[in-house]
Amino acid sequence: MPAEPRTPPCTYRHRGRRAGRRTRALPPSLRAAGAGLRDAITTATRGAAARRFPRSAARHDGRRGRPRPFLPPWPRGAPGGGRGRARAMATSRTFLKRTRAGAVVKVVREHYLREDIPCGAAACRLCPPRPAGPGPGLQAQPSGAASSLCPGPHYLLPDTNLLLHQIDILEDPVIKNVIVLQTVLQEVRNRSAPVYKRIRDVIQNPEKHFYSFTNEHHRETYIEQGRGESSNDRNDRAIRVAVKWYNEHLKKIEDEEKIQVIFLTNDRTNKEKALEEGITAYTCEEYIKSLTANPDLVDRLACVSDEGKEIESGKIIFPEHIPLSKLQQGIKSGHYLQGTYRASRDNYLEATVWVHGDAEENREIIIQGLKHLNRAVHEDIVAVELLAKDEWVAPSSVVLQDDGQNEDDIENEEEKENILKTSVNKDMLRPTGKVVGIIKRNWRPFCGMLSKSQIKEARRHLFTPADRRIPRIRIETRQADTLEGQRIIVAIDGWPRNSRYPNGHFVKSLGSAGDKETETEVLLLEHDVPHQPFSQTVLSFLPKMPWSITEQDMKYREDLRHLYVCSVDPPGCTDIDDALHCRELENGNIEVGVHIADVSHFIRPGNALDEESVKRGTTVYLCEKRIDMVPELLSSNLCSLRSNVDRLAFSCIWEMNHKAEILKTRFTKSIINSKASLTYAEAQMRIDSATMNDDITTSLRGLNKLAKILKKRRIDNGALTLSSPEVRFHMDSETHDPIDLQTKELKETNSMVEEFMLLANVSVAQKIYEEFPEFALLRKHPAPPPSNYDILVKAAKSKNLEIKTDSAKALAESLDKAGSPTFPYLNTLLRILATRCMMQAVYFCSGMDNDFHHYGLASPIYTHFTSPIRRYADIIVHRLLAVAIGADSTYPELTDKHKLADMCKNLNYRHKMAQYAQRASVAFHTQLFFKNKGVVNEDAYILFVRKNAVVVLIPKYGLEGTVFFEEKGKPTPRLDYNNEVPSLTVEDTTLHVFDKVKVNIMLDASNIQHQKIRMVLVEPKVLGNDVPANLSTEISSKNEPQKKKKKL
């Protein structure tokens, strides 16, 4: 195919058009001297340029009319401007591209080069003034740590790999005045979205003085790819060209002391070529070690090494990972399966891989054994090869924790793997595989503690993550004595085949272990909960105070301030989402209203406040604090439906008969004035009172009567009534330490509020789906696969009870019948187990799914409408409902089902992480509660039996714990595990599920890495399971350094 002639300057071609189409002359508006020349920037550079330079107008770029980012015009009279006109050169790139239909087309993309892109140096007068953009640019006299290699003033310019692997170094406050090339940013964006976001944040930090230079559009720094030259080599050459240009350019600045640009690269070949070209170049390690005033910075260096070299010097432990190209071929052919790797919390030698897009009953693949796990880390996307059926295994019932100190003790691992290979029933076997390669790593900074090496003055130590699903990480640090006993953050750099553990580097210290502020920070970071203060940009979109309702606010609203509305919430609640009313109508029917805070009135689509809210997704409730989704001005004031103040609301109002049958439903934006803010206990007292008959009390009694009818109807339709122990801490008013721990007591009013919230959510779901069948945001609860119920069915069978799981209705009826007059707590235990069998409820877009059913509520359709202060999903539902009733207008993102589906994915993730963070907060405060209690003796019930342990529930505290029957340094008792019953025989004592036992509870601080609640069986008496005589002493003196267990 003959080459297409080069497009002459001053012509341009629509991006993506086939060769042979006519070109069009550049419009006069682009050639006008006064307006300055605007460039046609390619798709690949649009993101970087758009953030760098403001857009003064929108112009067609050949992609459905999207506005194109522009470079600034050359100012009149500037050097080289040619009477105020910017000079530009057009170049084009021609390549072949395969379309979705399979056809091959020739594509020509026009690329305009400029001479007027500023270098970013504050002292430079040769370049035009830098347009307003992120960050203040490079300092005239670079400040920062002094380097022994480069004593003079200098800027740094890193290449792509250095930025990808050493982002922790670049984020350190010591490192300033760094030039980030457009070439580098593009490569980073394509290879790692998290690192790209981090470097963009650094560029926007005014104290760091990082500058993003658009080298791909500068006439002096743009280069063409050579014949036979790879894109990677071309980019390396482009970076070196930019470094040379910068050094030549900065020499022209009239200053006493010339500023030099230092090239940082860890690529040996790239460094050698740079030195040959006269460029001053260093590796990151060389430069950081030259900052003699900041020796601790060396600890933050990522360990980037050649895996092949390390294998030569050590024993190979793991199989080699198959290259990505071969993995993709194998996945396409069906030889390999792709899925998400999920490590076990209870057994560090076992994991599961959930296969993407596979049939529901075959989604889970078991991985067992160190070599089969093959260096995968929790949440990695991996490729798995299924083993032959005669090698399949059953999920392990052994609790194994990686508590060894010798990182090379592989023989010990093999002994533990043999424990897993005990005979099991063939019916329990599951598809089993091995990890053969990594599709995508999910590495992030991990919180934990340092396990100091027993070797004196050693620099290599093991880091133990707070999350037991993450393997230990080997790091090098000179600060071991300082970091011991601290909670620190570590990042993984790599995992060679000859290393039992991955290599990593120290990032930063969070504070002393055990300190409440430090531990709270750890759990928020570990569960990826955004908790930074709201930025000034976000706060700028809040209403100005004092705020009041205006006539404009009254449009499309109904004035309901005359109604006797009240709210019912937990004690101390300040973010009041919902309020209710109930009244008799003249026709004898009943009007019931659910009034929800109109948060969407204050948070408008697309602004910074909206973007921050969707990023957070949900409010996170910890034991002694909450992390708000929206600023406090909204959550606790303007949106909170407090009593005796006018508030904007979104109301769902039904007309019902006395059988709670809905006759009419209407939705309206409203103004309410709540007459009372009640707690559940206060509302219950009013309902039960024989003397109170005021309007609020009458309303509550009417609501409660109707709620009982609604609940019975739901249960008759198959809704599940499950159980999950919830605890409440009573805090000391001064120290905020927990002084009492109790399970939450539910009242009728809890159920009353719940019933009307459920009814409102169902009514709104029906309305928005009716109006927007393709992009309604709904919530579903998938039915669990039959295998999920195995543990519940077996446990019930051990008590001669039958649990049917054919449907939610059959399960609900079975649970209602399951009980024993001599064992009243049995039904609660069964419901707790049933809760563990459930799937996670999720948000979804109606146009992207066909299954809407909510299994737990037995409802064909459901959504979330009633908590917009604390859930972003409810805000979207409010916007959809407002459009449906004509109270607001729509916007493009609201009616884009693909974007809505992506949003649902984020909201599901945020909701899940919030739940985990709340549980972690309860666990930490439970440790604080038992810290000074010594040994506490309580009744407990066995929930699960394992091969070497039992899991018990203590009803008084709503607390679960594991009783182990194997301990280091003690004789192992004879254990006989029966999975069918299920039961565990320890010596001559047999323990069954649901058996009542007595346990001693204490805080075990012997392992500083993981302090935990320890439980020891007291009754029935089991040989070798006594409470250690020195444990209570160890508890009371755990903070004394001289009493600490010696590190191994």
N, C-alpha and C positions, 0 to 999 in steps of 0.2 A: 504493500500500500504506500503510495508516494506521500512524502511528508507535506503537511499543509503549510503554505507560505505563512511567514510570520505576519501577524496583524500589525499594521503600521501604527505608530504613535497617534494619539488623538482619535482612535476608534476603540470601541469596546464591544464585547459579545456577551449575550445573556449566558450566565453560568449554566452548564449542563446541556447546551444545545449541540446538536450533531454537527460534524464537520460539513462544510459546504453551504451552510446558511449564510445569508448576507449579513455583513456587519453594518452597524449604524454609526454615523458620525457622532462624536461626543457632543452632547447637548450644549448650546451656547451658555446655559447657566453654569455649567462646570468650567467653561473656558473663561468666564468673565474675571477680569483682574480684581475687581472690587470684592467679589465673593470668594476668590481664592479657589484653587483647584481641590476638588474632593476626590478621594481615591476609591477605586473599587477594590475592596479588601476581600480576600478569598475566604471561603467558609472556614478553613482551618484556623484563621487568625481572627475571626470575628469576635470571639469571647474576650481575648486579651485586649484587642484594640478598643472594644466598646467600653471596657472598664477603665482604660487609660485615658481616652479622649472623649469629651462631651459631644453629643450629637446635636447639631444646630438645626437639622432638617431631616426629613425622611425621604429616601429615594429608593426606587425599585432595584432589587439586586438579583432578580431572576428567580426568586423563591417565594412565590405566592405573595409578592408585594411586601415582604418584610422590610422594615427600615434598615438601612445599612449604616454601620458605624463609620464615622469620618475622622480624618486627621485634621488638625487645626490649620487654617490658612497661614501662609507666611506673612508676618506683619509688614506693612508698608515701610520702606526705607531700611529694612534689615539687610545685612550683608548678603550678597548673592541672590537677593530677591528679584532683581530685574524690574525696577520701577514698581515694586509692590506685588509682582506676580510670583507665585511659587513655581519652582521648576520641578518637573516630574518626568520620569521615564516609564514607559509602559513595556512590560515584558509579558510573555505568555508561556503557558505550560500546556503541552499536549500529551494526553495519555488515553489508553483504552480502558473501557469500563464495561462490565457485564451488567445488564439490567435484570430486574426481577423476572422478566419474561424469558431470560436466557440469551437475549441478543447482545452482540458486542457492538458498542458505539464508540466513536472517537469524540473525546471531550477536550475543548480548549478553554482554559481559564486565564483570564487577563489579570495581571499583577502589576500594580503601580508602585513605583519606588519614589521616595522623597529625599530631599536634602535638608529638610527643615525640622526633623525630629530631634528634640533637645536631648542632650546627653544626661541631664539630671543633676549635674554638679552645680552647687550653689554659686561657686566662684566663676563659672564660665560665662563670658560675655559674647562668645562667638555664636552660641545657639540662641534661637528665639526664646522668649520667656516660656517657662514650663506651664502648660495649662493646668487648671485645677484638677486634682485627681487624688487617689489614695496616697497618703503619706506625704511628708514634706520634701522628699528627695534627698540627695547626697549632701553631706555637710561640706562647707567650704574648707574647713580644717578638720579632717576626720578625727573623731574622738573614739575612745575605746581602749582596750588593753594593749599595752606595748608589746611588740614582738621582737625577739632577739634576732630573727631572720630578716625582718623588714623594719628597721628602726625608724625609717622616715614615714611621712603620712602616706596612706594607701587605702584604696578601695579593694574589696574582694569580689571575684567573679567565679562562682562555682559552676561545674558542669552538671548534667542531668543526674547521673548516678550518685554524685555526692549529695545533691539536694534530696534525692529519694531516700538515701540511707543515713544521712547525717542531719535530718531535719531537727532533731533534738539539740544539736550543737547550734544550728542557725537560730533557734528560738531563744537561746540563752541571752540574757541582757548584755553580756560582755561583747557579743558579736554585733557590730553595727556597720553601716555604710557598705552594703552589699548590692551589687548590680545583678539583677535577675533578667536574663535574656528571654525574649519571646520564644526563641527556639527551645529553651529549657522548659519554660512554662507549658508549652504545647506538649512536649514529651511527657512531662510529669502528669499533666491532665489525662493523657491517654493511658498511663500506666498505673496511677494510684490516685483515686478521687480524694481519699482522706488526706494524703500529703499535699495535694493541690490546694485543698481548702485551708490547710494549716499555713502554707506559704503565702496564700492570699491574705490571710489574717495578719501575718507578720508584715507584709508590704503595707498594709493599712495602719500599722502601729506607728504613730508619729515619733516615738522615742527610738525606734530601730533604724530609721533612715535607710530603708531598703528601696531600691528604685527599679521599676520594670521598664526595660528598654526594648522598643519594638524594632529589633535588628532586622527582621525579615522584610521590613518596608523602608529601610534606610538604604540609600543608593550606594553608600560606601561599605555596607556590611552584609548586603544580600549576595548570595552566591548561588549559581546553578549547580545541580547535581551532575557530576561527571559521568561519562559513559563507563559503565561497569562498576560505578561506585555505589556502595550500599547506602541506604538512607541514613543509617547510623553513622557511617563514616562521613557522609556529607554534613550531618549535624555537628559532629565533632569539629570538622574543619570550619563550619560557620561560627562556632564558639571561639575558636582560635583567631579567626579573622576579626571578630568583634573585640577581642582583647587587644590585638595589635592596633586596631583603629582607635580605641579608647586611649591607649598610651601615647599615640601620636597626637591625638586631639588635645589631651590634657597638657602636653608639652607647650602648646601655643598659649596657654593661660599665663598672663603676666603676674607671676607670684614668686616670692623669694624662694619658697620651697616647693618643688614640683611634686605633684601627687602621682603615685604609681598605681597601676591596676595589677593585682596579684591573681593569677589563675590557680584555682584549687580543683584538683582532680585526683581520684584514686585509681584512675585507669593508667596503667603503666605505659602503654603505647601512646596514649594521648599526651601524657606528660613528656615523654621523650621527643615527640614531634614538636611540642610547644617549645622545649628548650632548644631544639635545633633551629627554630624560627626566631630565637632571641626573646622569647617570652619568659618572664619570671613565673615559675610554676612550682607548686608544692603539693604534696598529699595533705589531706585533712589532718592526719596524725602529726606530720611534721610541723604544720602551722600551729596546731593547738598546743603541742609541746613547747613551742617557742614562746607561748604566753606565760612566762615564768611567774608572773604575779597571780595567775589563776590556775594553780596546779590541779585543783579539783575538777576542772573542765575535762581533763583527760578521761575521767570515769564515764563521761557521757558519750565517748566515741563508740560508734557502732562497730562491732567485730565483723568486718567484711573480709573474707578470705577465700582462697581457692579451695573448694571442697576436695578436689582430687589430691592436692598436696597433703591435706590433713589425713587422708586415708592411708597414705604411705607410711605415716608415723604411728598408726594405731590399728587395733583390731576392728574389722568391719562387723558392725552389729546389725545394721538394717539393710534390706535389699535396696537396690538403686531405684529411684523414681523414673518411670517411663516418660520420655519427652512429651510435651503437650501436643505436638502434631500427631504423634502416634496414638495418644490417648483419645484425641478427637475422632480419629479414624476408627478406633476400637469401639467408642461409644456409638458412632453412627452405624457400625455393623452389628451392634448388640453384644459384642464380646465383653465389653466393660459397661458398668452402670455408673451414672453420675448422681451424686447426692450430697446431702449435708451431714458432716461428721459431728456426732454428739457424744461426748465423753460421759462416762458414768460418774456420778458423785460418790457412789459407794464402793466402786471397784476400779482402780486405776489401770487394770489390765483388760478392761472391757469397754466397748463403745458400740453405738449403733449408727448406721447410716440410713437416713431417710431418702429414698430414691425419688428423684424429681420426675413427676409425670407418670409414675407407675400405678398399677391397680392398687386400690386402698389396702386389700388384704396382704399384698406382697411388698409393701413400701419399706418395711423395716428389715435391714440386714445386720446381723450380729457380727462384730469383729472381736476376736479374743486373742490375747497374746501379744507380747511386745513387738515381735517382728511383723505380725499382721497389722498392728496399728500403724507401723511404719512412719513415725514422725508426724502424723497428722495431729492437729491441735483443734480443740473444741470450736465448732462452727466453720471450720474450713470446708470448702467445696472440693470433694475428692472423687477420684475414679476408683471403682471397686471391681475386683474379679471374684465371681462366685466360686466357692470351693465345690468339689464333688459332694454328692449327697451323703456319702458315707463319712464325710468330715464335718457335717453340720453338727452344731451344738445347741444346747438350750441356754436361755438366759441364766446367768450365774446367780446363785443364792448366797454367795460368799461375800462378806464385807472385807475388802482389802484396801488399805491405805498406804501410800508411799511414804513411809516414815524412816527409811534408811538414810544413812549419811554418806555411804560410799558410792560415789557416782559410777564406779566401774564394776560394781558387784553384780554381774550378770547371772552368776550361778544362783544367787538368792532369788532373782526374778524367775528363773526356770523352776525352782522349787515351788514358788507361788503359782505358776502356771499349771503345775501338776495337780494342785488342789482343785482347779477348775474342771479337770478332766475326769470327774467321777461319773459313774454310770447314771444315766437318766432314762426316763420313759421315752420311747421313740415318738410318742404323740406330742412330746414337748419340744422336739427339735424344731429349729427355725432356720431359714436360709442364712448361711454363714459365708463370709467372704474375707478378702484381705485388701488392704489399701495398696494400689499399685502406682498411684501418682496423685499429684495435687493440681487441681484445676485453678483454684483461687485461694490464697491465704486470707485468713481473717484476723491476722495479728493486730494487736492494739497494745497500748501501754497497760501493764498489769500492776495492781497494788498487792503488797505483801510485805514479807520481812526477810532479812538476811540471816542465813544459817552460817555462822562464821566457821571457817575451816579450823580444824584442830592443829594444823601445822602452823608453827610460829612464823609470823611475818609473811604469811601466804598472801598472795594478791588475788588468787582465784577462790571464789566462794559460791555456794549455792543459794539461790533466792527461792523462797517458798511462797507461791501466790496465795492470796486469800481465797480464791476460788479453787476448790479441790479438783475441778475438772481440767485445770491447766497444769502441765508438767512443771517440775522445778526447772529453773533457768540458771545456767552457769554464767557468772559475770566476773569481770576483773575490776577491782577497786582498791585504792589506797586508804579508803576511809572506813574500813571495816569496824574499827573500834568505835568510831563516832556513830555509824549507822546501826550498830547492834542495839536492838530494843526499839528501833524506829520503824514506823510504817513508811515504806518507800515505793517509788514507781520504777519499774524496769520494763524495757522494750526488748523483744526478741529480734535478733539480727539474722540468724540462720541455724540450721540443724544438720551438721555433717553426719555422714553414715557411721562414723566411728565413735560417735559421742552418745552416751546414754541420755543426756539432756541437751536441749537447745542452748546455743550461745546467745548472750544478750548484753545490754549495757545499762548502767544506772542512769535514771532520768532526773529524779528529784526526791527529796524527803518531804513527807507530809506532817510528821510530828511523832510524838511518843505513842507507842502502842498502849491501848487502854484508855487514853484520853478521849472524852466524849466527842469533842470537836473533830479530832483526828479520825476516829472510827466512823463518825457520820460522813466525813469527807470521803473516806475509803468506800463505804457502801454506795454512795452516790456515784462515784467514779466507776466502780466495778459494774454498776448496773446502768451506766450510760445515761444518767439522769441529768439533763441540762439544769444547772442550778446557779449560774453566774447571775449577778445583779442585772436587772433590765437596763439596757443602754439608754443614753440620752435620746438617741434617735427614736427608740421605741416609745419612751415616755413622752416625747413631743407630740404623739398622736392621741394623748389622753385629753379629756375635756378640761378646760381651764376652770379653776375653782375661784370663787364659789359657783357651783353649777345649779341650775334650776330648770324645770320643765318649761319649754317655750311653746308658743302657738304652733310653730312648725312641727314640734314633736307631737302635737295633738292630732295632726292630720292622719287619717286612716286608723285612728285609735278610738276605742270605746272607753268611756269613763266609768270605771267600776269601783270608784272609791267609796260608794255608799254601801257596798257589800261587807258582810262580817267575815273577812278573810283572815286566816291565821296561819302560822308556820309551825311545824313540829320537827325538831331536830335533836341531835345529841347535845349534851351539856357543853357549853363553851364554843358552839359553832358560830362563826362570824360570816362565813361565805354561804348565805342562805339562798339556795337556788329556787326553792319551790314553796308555794303556799296553797291553801285549799279553802273552799267554802261549800256550804250545803244549805239549801233553803227550800221550803215548801212553796210551790207555785199556786196560783189561784185556781188552776184546773185540777188540782189534787196531785199532780205529779211532783217530782223532786228535781231541782236544778243543782248540779254538782259542777264545780269549776276547779281545774288545776291551773295555777298561774305560775309561770316560769319566768325567771329573770331574762329580760330582753338584752342579752349581751351583744347580739349581732347589731344592735343599734349603735353601739359604741365602737365595735371593731369592724371596720369596713374592709372589703376585699382588697388584697394586694398591697396594703401599706405595711410598714415595718412592724407595727403592733400585731397585725394579722399573721405575718410571716413568722414572728417569734412564737406566737400562740400555736401555730400548726407544728412548728419544730418541737415544742415541748409536749404537745399532744394531750397531756393530762396533768392534773394536780397530783402530787405525790404526798401521801400522808405518812409521816414517820411518827414515832412514839411521842416525841416532844416538840416537833415542828412540822411545818408543811412547806412544800416547794410549790408555789403558786404557778398555775399556767398563765394567768394574766396578772398585771400589776395590782398591788393591794388597793389602790384607789378604786378599782373596779370590783375586785373580789370581795372586799370587806366593807365597801361603802356604796358607791353609786349603783352597782348591780345587785347588791345584797338586799333581799326583801325584808328589811328590818321593820319592826313595828312602828307605827305612828309617823311614818314619813311617806311621801308620795314616791312611787317607783314605777318605772316603765316595765311592762310585762308582756308576755305572749301567752294568751289564755286558750285553753281547750275546755269547752263548756258542753256538758251533756244535759239533755232532758231525759230522765229515767222514770219508770214506774216503781212501785214499792217492791218489785221483785228484782230490782237492779237491772232491768232490761232497758237497753238504750233505745230511745225513741227518736231523738235528734242529736246531731253533733255539729258544733260550729267552732271555728277558730277565729281569733281576732287579736290584733295588737291592742293593748289596753294600758290603762293607768290604774294602779291599785294603791290602797293604803291599808297595810296589814294592821289589824287591831290587836294582835298579840303574837309574840315570839316565844313559843313554849318548848320545853324539853319533852321527851317521850314520857318521863315520869309525871310532869305537871299536867300533860294532856290526859294521861291515864287517871290521875287523881280527879280531874274534872268529870270525866265520864263516869267514874265510880261513885262520885259524891251524891249524897241524898239531898243535899241542901242547895247546891249550885244549879241554877236554871237560866242563866243569862244567855244572850244570843250566841256567844262563842261556844259555850258548853253544849247548847242545843245543836249547833252545827256539828260539833265533834261527835256527839252521840249518833246523829244521822249518818255521818260518814262511816263510823265504826260499824253500824248495823248493815249498811250496804256493802262494806268491805268484806264482812263475813260471808255474805251471799256470793260475792264475786270470787272469793278464794275457794269456797266449796265447789263452785261451778268449774273453776280452773282445774282443781284436783280431779273432779269427776271426768274431765276431758283428757286426763292423763298427765297433768303437770306434776313434776317431781318436787317432793319436799325433802331436801337433803340436809346434811348437818356438817358443820365444820367448826371446830373449837376456836373461838376468838377470845383473846385476852385483853384486859384493860389494866394499865399501870396507874397507880396513884403516886404522884410525884411529890417529893419534898419541895415546899414552896421556896426554899432558899438555894439548896444545892441542885435541885431538879433531878436528884437520884430517885429511882423507884423504891418506894417504901412498902408497897403492897401490890400483889398480883392476883387478879381475879378473872374468872371467865365472865364474859358479857351476859347480862340477863336481858332477854327480850320480852317486851310487853305487847299487849294487844295493839297499842298505838304504832309499834314498829310495823306490824302487819298491815294496819290500816293505811299508813302512808304508802307502803310498798304496793298495795293493790291498786291504788289510784295512779301511782307513777307507771305501773305496768299497763294499765288501761289507756293512759294518755299516750304512751309510747306505741301501743298497737294502733290506736286511732290515727295518730300522725303518720305511721308507716303506711297505712292503707291510703291516706290522702295523697302523700307525696308520690307513692307508686302509681296511683291512678292518674296523676298529672304528669309524672315524669317516669314512664316505665323503663327508660333506657339508662337513666342516671340518678336514680334514687339511692341515697346512702342508707343501707339497711344493716341489720345485725342478725347473724344466724348462729345456731348451736348445732354442729353436726352430730349425728347419732354415733356413738362409739362402736368400733368393730367388735364382734362377738368375743374375740380373745381378751378384750379389756376386762370382761366380767369374770374371768376364770377365778381370780383370787376371791372375789365376793361370793361366787357360787360355792366354792370349796369351803370357805369359812362358814357359810350358813349351813352347809351340809354336815359339818362337824358338830353342829348343834341340832341336827335332825330337822332342819328347816329347808324349804325349797324356795329359791329365788328364780322367778321367770324373767328373762331378758329379751323376749321377742319384740317388745315395744316399750315405749316410755310408760304407757298405761299399765301394761302387765307388770313392769318393774315397780311402779308406784303401788299397785294393789298388793304385790308380794311383800313389799316393805311394810305396808300397813298391817298385814297379817302376821309378820314375823315378830315374835316377842315371847317372853316367858314371864309368868307371874312371880317366879322366884328370882328373876334376873332382869329387873326393869331397865337397866342401862344397856341391855343387849340391843334393843332397837336403835338406840342412838349410835352404837358402835357400827351396826350394819349400815346406817345412813352415812356415817363418816367414810366407810370403805367404798360405798357407792359413789360418793363424791370423787374419790381418787380414780374411779373408772372413767370419769367424764372427759370429753374432749374440750378444748378451749373454744369459747365463743369468739367470733371474729366479725369485724366490719367488712362489708363488701359492696360493690356497685351492682345494682340490679341488672344492668345491661351486660355484665360480664359473668353472670352465674345463673344457673337454673334452679338451684336448690336454695329455697328461702327459709325452710322450716327451722324453727327454734325447738330443739328436742326437749330441753329442760322445762320450758314454759308451755309445751304442747301448743304452740301458736304457729299458724301458717306464715305469718309475717310479723316482723318486729324491727324496731329501731331505737335509737336513744335521742330523746327530746328534752328530758327533764333536768339535766345538769350541765348547762352551757358554761357555768363559771369554772367548772373543773374538768370538762371534757370537750375537746375541739370538735369531735364528731357531731355533738349536739348543735354547735354553731352552724355547721353546714346544713344540718336538718332544718334549723330555724330559717336559714336563707331560702332553702327549697320551699318550705311551707309559706313563707312570706310572698314568694313569687306566685305560688299556687293560688293564694287568696287575693292577689293584686295589691299587696301592701308594699312591695319592693320590686325592683327590676333585677333581671338576671345579668350575668357576666360570662364571658367565654369559658373560663375554667370550671364554672359550676355545671356546665352542660357538656363537658368533655369527659366521657366515661373512662378513657384511658388515664387521664390525669387523676380522676377520682379514684380509680383502682390503685394507682401508685400512692395516693394519700392514705387510703385504707390500709395499705401495707405498712406505712410508717406508723399510723395510729395503733394498729395491732401490736407492733413492736414496742411502742412506748407504753401501752397498757400492760403488756407482759413484764417489761422491765420495772414498771412502777410496783407491780405486785411483788416481784422478787425483792425490791428494795424495802418494801414494807415488812416482809418476812424477816429480812436481815436485821432491820431495826428492832423488831420484836426479840429476835435471838440475842442481840447485843444487850438489850435492856434486861433480858432474863438473866444473862451472866452477871450484870451489875446487881440485880436483886439478890442472887445467891452468893455474891462475893463475900459478904460478912455474915452469912447465915450458918456457916459451918456445914455439918451434915444434917439434912432434913429427911425424915422418914415419912413416906406417903403411900397410899393405895394407888395401884395402877392396873391397867388392863393390857393384855398382849394384843397388838394390832397385826403384826406380821412375825413370821418366824423365818430365820435364815439358817444357813448351814452351820454358822458359828456364832449366831447372835439372835436376839429377839428385839423387836421394836415395841415399845410400850407407850401408852397414853395415860397421863395423870390428869383425871377430870378436874381436880381442884384448881389446877393452874392452866389447864388447856395446853399442856406441854407434852411434847413427844421427845423420846430419847432412845438410844440403842444400848442394850446391855450385852457386852461382849463376854464370851467364855474362853477366849484365848488371849493371853497377855505375854509380852516379852519377859523372859527371865523366870517364868512360872511353868510348872508342868501343865501340859495340855490335857484337859479332861476328855474322857471318851464321849464322842458326839455321834448321834444317830439321827439323821434328818429324814423326815418323811414328807414329801411334797404333796401327796394325795390327801392326807388327813386335814390340814397340814399340822406338823408337830416337830418338836426337837427334843430328843432325849439326851440329857446331860448326866453322865454316869447312870444313876438309877432313878433320876427324876425326869418325868416327861412333861413338857410344856406345850399346851395347845393354844391356838388362836382364841382370843376372848377370855382366857383364864385370868382370874383376879390374882394379883401378886402384890407384894410389898417391895418397894425399892428405896434405897438411900440415894438422895440427890445431893450433888456437891459441884463446886466449880473446880475443874481440873486445870491448874495453871502450870503443870509440869512441862508442857510443850509450849514455849513462848510463841511459836509460830501460829498455833491454833489453840487458844484457850477455849474450853468447851465445857458444857454441862455433862457431867459423867453420872451414870446411873449403875448401881450395883444391886443385884437381886438379894433380898433379905429373906423373904418367904415366897415359895418354899426354899429351904436351905439347900444349896448346891455346893458340892465339894470344890474347894479352891476358888470360890467366888466371894471372898471376904473383902471388907473395906480395908484398904491399906491403913496401917496404924498411924503413919506419918502424914496422911493426906490432908487432914484438917489443919495441921501445923503449916503444911506447905501452902495451903490456901491463904491463911491469915498473913503469911509473911512473903507472899509471892512478889511483892514489889521491892523487897530488900535484895540488893545485888549479891550479897554474900550467900544468900539462901538459894539462888538460882541453880537449876540443874546444870551440871557441867556440859558444855557443848562438845559434841563428838566430832 
